[in-house]
Amino acid sequence: MNKETRYEILSIFNAQYPKNKTELVFSSDFELLLSVILSAQSSDVIVNKVTKILFKQANTPESILLLGLEGLKNYIKHIGLYNIKASNIIRTSSLILTKYNGIIPNNRIELESLPGVGRKTSNVILNILFKKKTIAVDTHVFRVSNRTNFAKGKNVNEVEKKLIKVVPDIFKLNFHSWFVLHGRYICTARKIKCDICLIFKLCEFKKK
């Protein structure tokens, strides 16, 4: 795909979805951090259902630690990998409280030192909370990037490097949310909805 086609695709998304939006529901930096940790291999819908109840009881590092490991597990037990996620959240809450004075760090190195925070999670946090021009590559972004020929790669790291290179700076802040929404509702894993796709004429998927 050439840069002119990419620019046209991004301009269409920009006109349709002008604001950076995540479907995770949160009201503080810490709530977003926990939501993103919980969202690994889980849908935003399930995460939101769980956090709607959890955050009424505990939504700060202090209150999470007061819940304790078993108490937290009871709130998030309907989420995949809840045992390891609960352990990571407890340890991360402790570090946020003791090492970072309750403030979410705004750089990749410190973020990725937190249990349960990998590259994708840190990219989301840096992008949404701190307006950094990072691009998180999840399953939706990976699929849409490869399928449309926007940025092909064998793994998420290859796709991220390609996207950072080919996505113009003016679009980087919103890019992740655009491709997530497109992959979640239009360019899905199984039933592709080409008939209502905004970028159908520009997409280079050979089997469409």
N, C-alpha and C positions, 0 to 999 in steps of 0.2 A: 504494500500500500504506500502511495506517495504522500508527501507532506500536505499537498493541497487537499486531498481526500480526507486525511485525518483532521485538518483544520475545519473542513466543512461539517464533518461529523460532530466535532466538539462544539461548533457554533450552533448546531441544531439542538444539542443537549443543553447548551447554555441558555438558549431561548426558552426551552421547555421547563428546565429546572434551574432557575437563576441562583438559587441559594444552596449552599452546602448543607445537606441534611442526612442525618442518620436516623434509622427507625428505632434505635434504642431510646428508651425514655429515661431521662436523667435530669436532675436539677442542681447538680454540683460536680465539680471536677472529680471528686472521689467516687461519686456514684457512677460516672462514666467509666472510670478505671475499672471498677468492679464489674460493670456490665460487659465491658469488652473482654475481660478475663473469662467471664462466664459464657460468653458467646462462642468460644472456640468449639467447633464441631457441634454447635447447637444453634437453633434458629432464633432470630431476634424476637419472634412472637413468644416463644417459650421463656426466653430470658426476661422479657417484659412482664410476663405473668408472675414469675418468681420474684423479681425485684419490686414489683408493686406491693407485695406483702412484706418482703424483707426490709425495704427501705423505711417502712413505717415503724419498724422496730429498731433497725440499726442501719445508719447511713453515714457514719463517721468512723475513723480508725478506732477511736475509743470504744464506741458502742459495739463494733464488730468484735473487738477483743473481749468485751464483757459477755458477749454471746458464748464465746468459747468454740472450740472445734466441733464438738458434737451438736451444740445448739445451732451453729451455722449449717451443718450438714442437714439438719431437719428442715431448714428453710429451702435449701437448694437441691434436695434429693431427687427432684423430677428432671434435673438437668444432667445430660451426659457427662461422665467423668467427674461426678460431683465430689467424690472423695479427695482426689488430688487437687481439684479446684478449691475446695474448702481449706485444705492445708496451705495452698499457695496464698489464698486471700488472708488467712490468719497471719502468716509470716510477712506478707506485703504490708498489711495494716500496721504491724509492729514496726517495720522499717520506716514507713511513712510518718509514724508518730514520733519515733525516737531519733531517727537520722535526719529526717527532712522537716521536722517541726510541723507536721500535719499538712504540708504543701506538696502537691504532685510535682516532681522534677520536670524540667522542660527541655531536657536533652536526652538523646538516644542512649548514651552510655549508662546514665543513672537509671533511666526507665527500664532498660533491659537487664539491669542488675536485680530488679524486683522479681520475686518468684511468680511465675505464671505470665510474665510479660516477655513475649518474643518480638521479633522484628515487625510482624504484622500489627500486633497490638500497639507497639510503640509508634508506628507510623500513623495509626488511627488517632492516638492521643495527641501526638505532635501536630497533626493536621487540624483536628477539630478544636482542641483547647488552645493551642498556641499559634495557629494559623501558619504553620510551616508548610512548605510546598513538597510534602512527602506524598508518596503514593503507596497505599497498602494494597497488597495483592492477595485477595482471598479466592475461594473457589469460583465465585461469580466473575470477578475481574479477570482471573486466569482464563476461564472458559471464553468469555466474550472477546478478550484480546486475541486469543488464538483463532477462534472460529471466524471472526470478521477479517482476520489478517491485519488487524490494527498493530499488534505487536506480538510476534510469535516467539515462543520459548518452550523448552522442555520441562522447566520447573518454575516455581514462583520467583526465584531469585533472578533468573534470566529475563523473565517478563518484566519484573520491576526495573531492572537496569535499562531495558529497552524503552519502557514507558518514560522513565526519567529523562531519557535522551530525546524522545520524539514528541512528547507532549509539551506544547508551548507554555511558558511560565504563567501566562494569564489564565490558563485553564487548570493548572496543577492543583489548586486549592480545592476545586470541586470535582475533579476527575473521578476519584474513588467512589463517591456517592452516586455519580451518574452511571458508572458501569455496574455497580452493585444493583441498583434499581432496575437497570436494563436486563441484567442477568437473572434477577429474581422473578421478574414479571413478564418479560418479553422473550429474551434469548435464553430460555430455560434449558436445563440439562436434557430433558426428554422431549417435551412437546413445544417446539419452537413456534412462536406466534408471528411469523413473517408477514401475515396479512395486516397487522396493525403496527408494524415496526417503523419507527420514524426514520431509520437510516437504511431501509431495505435497498434502495437504489445504489447506495454507496458501499454496502457490505460486500465483501469478496468471498463469502462462504460458497464453495462450489456446489454444495448439495441443497441449496435453498430453492 
